[in-house]
Amino acid sequence: MVFKKEFLNKLRDFGLNSYESKLWTALLSRGVSTAGELSDIANVPRSRSYDVLESLEKKGFILMKVGKPIKYVAVPPSEVVERVKKQIKENADKQITVINSIKESNLLQELNVLHNKGIELIDPADLSGCIKGRNNFYDQLESMIKSAEKSITLMTTSHGLITKAEKLKNAFEKANKKGVTIRIVAPITKETEQAVSELSKFAEIRHSNEKSRFCVIDGKQVAFMLLDDEKVHPTYDSGIWVNTRLFAETLENLFNHSWSKLKSPNKFIKAA
């Protein structure tokens, strides 16, 4: 049996390797078969077939019939999907339990002590990093927002404003409850109306046609993106994070100078 590479690659979503994919699909085409027959059909070495079939059995993709010769029965794909989904959820729940136990253990305190001591030894010039990928940028941004004690100053694009309303709303809400002042500047359009409505509960928002992407936290930390988010694929988006008061305060002073000249987003939404 000849398997298309594209078809086999899709089966990786089930958590199968190449040999497992070939033997499972071969068995699906037969319903019931022996290891030797499946080896010939799938072009998998016989020396590996039994191990691979045993792996498929443990994963719930096939059943083994007791007898001589040993035969294998294919589990219906719809049932396999449910089993895989259940396994993924169980594994995720276990991992979450482990992570939560670490948060409540002495291990986290010891790790924090190590980190804090390490920070004391770091040259301020070393407190910087490159951010690759938009998802990583939002993870870093969320972490920065959580650490905010006084102020969050943010400038973004229309697309960025919509995404931040989806991904960072909870973080902004918690910061607002702590008394943190949140100011956001972005190009306001009809498409951003929902985002403005959501974020206005926690932040003051103003309109600007300028395209810029940065965030300043407490006049200390800065994260800024280097590329236009409408012209680059999220995977290739990139930015810089720095922890330097001089640069952060300079950027925030420039922001403050422009802030008083900017207008509320309401008239721009109505006009759009």
Residue pairs with C-beta under 8 A, 6 or more apart in sequence:
1 25
1 26
1 29
1 41
1 42
1 43
3 21
3 22
3 25
3 42
7 25
8 18
8 21
8 22
8 25
11 21
11 24
11 25
12 21
14 21
14 61
14 80
14 84
15 59
15 84
16 24
16 56
16 59
16 61
19 42
19 44
19 48
19 52
20 52
20 55
20 56
20 59
20 61
22 42
22 43
22 44
23 38
23 39
23 42
23 44
23 49
23 52
23 53
23 56
24 56
24 61
24 62
24 74
25 42
26 33
26 38
26 41
26 42
27 33
27 38
27 62
27 72
27 73
27 74
28 74
28 77
29 41
30 37
30 38
30 41
30 74
31 73
31 74
32 65
32 71
32 72
32 73
32 74
33 41
33 71
33 72
34 69
34 70
34 71
34 72
35 46
35 49
35 50
35 53
35 70
35 72
36 46
36 49
36 69
38 44
38 49
38 53
38 72
39 45
39 46
39 49
44 52
53 62
53 64
53 72
56 62
57 63
57 64
57 72
59 83
59 84
59 87
60 75
60 80
60 83
60 84
60 87
61 74
61 75
61 80
61 83
62 72
62 73
62 74
62 75
63 72
63 73
63 75
64 70
64 71
64 72
64 73
65 71
65 72
65 73
75 83
102 108
119 127
124 243
124 244
127 242
127 243
127 244
128 240
128 241
128 242
128 243
128 244
129 240
129 241
130 238
130 239
130 240
130 241
131 137
131 140
131 223
131 225
131 238
131 239
131 240
131 241
132 237
132 238
133 234
133 235
133 236
133 237
133 238
134 229
134 234
134 235
134 237
135 234
137 223
137 225
137 237
137 239
138 163
138 167
138 168
140 223
140 241
141 164
141 168
141 215
141 223
142 167
142 168
142 171
144 215
144 217
144 221
144 223
144 241
145 152
145 168
145 171
145 172
145 175
145 215
145 217
146 171
146 174
146 175
147 217
147 218
147 221
148 175
148 178
148 180
148 217
148 218
149 178
149 180
149 218
150 180
150 181
150 218
150 219
151 180
151 181
151 182
151 183
151 216
151 217
151 218
151 219
151 252
152 172
152 175
152 180
152 181
152 182
152 183
152 203
152 215
152 216
152 217
153 183
153 215
153 216
153 217
153 251
153 252
153 255
154 164
154 182
154 183
154 184
154 185
154 214
154 215
154 216
155 184
155 185
155 186
155 208
155 210
155 212
155 213
155 214
155 215
155 255
156 164
156 184
156 185
156 186
156 212
156 213
157 186
157 187
157 211
157 212
157 213
157 228
157 229
157 230
158 186
158 187
158 188
158 189
158 191
158 192
159 229
159 230
160 186
160 213
160 229
161 184
161 186
161 192
161 195
161 196
161 199
162 191
162 192
162 194
162 195
164 172
164 184
164 195
164 199
165 194
165 195
165 198
165 199
166 195
169 198
169 199
169 202
172 182
172 199
172 202
172 203
173 201
173 202
175 182
175 202
176 182
176 201
176 202
176 203
182 202
182 203
182 204
183 203
183 204
183 205
183 206
183 255
183 259
184 199
184 203
184 204
184 205
184 206
185 205
185 206
185 207
185 208
185 210
185 255
185 258
185 259
185 262
186 192
186 205
186 207
186 208
187 207
187 208
187 209
187 210
187 211
188 196
188 205
188 207
188 265
188 268
188 269
188 272
189 268
189 269
189 272
190 269
190 272
191 272
192 265
192 269
193 269
193 272
196 205
196 265
196 269
199 205
205 264
205 265
206 259
206 262
206 263
206 264
206 265
207 262
207 263
207 264
207 265
207 268
208 258
208 262
211 228
213 224
213 225
213 229
213 239
214 222
214 223
214 224
214 225
214 251
215 222
215 223
215 224
216 222
216 248
216 251
216 252
216 255
217 248
218 248
219 245
219 248
219 249
219 252
220 243
220 244
220 245
220 248
221 241
221 242
221 243
221 248
222 240
222 241
222 242
222 244
222 247
222 248
222 251
223 239
223 240
223 241
223 242
224 239
224 240
225 237
225 238
225 239
226 238
226 239
226 240
227 236
227 237
227 238
229 237
242 248
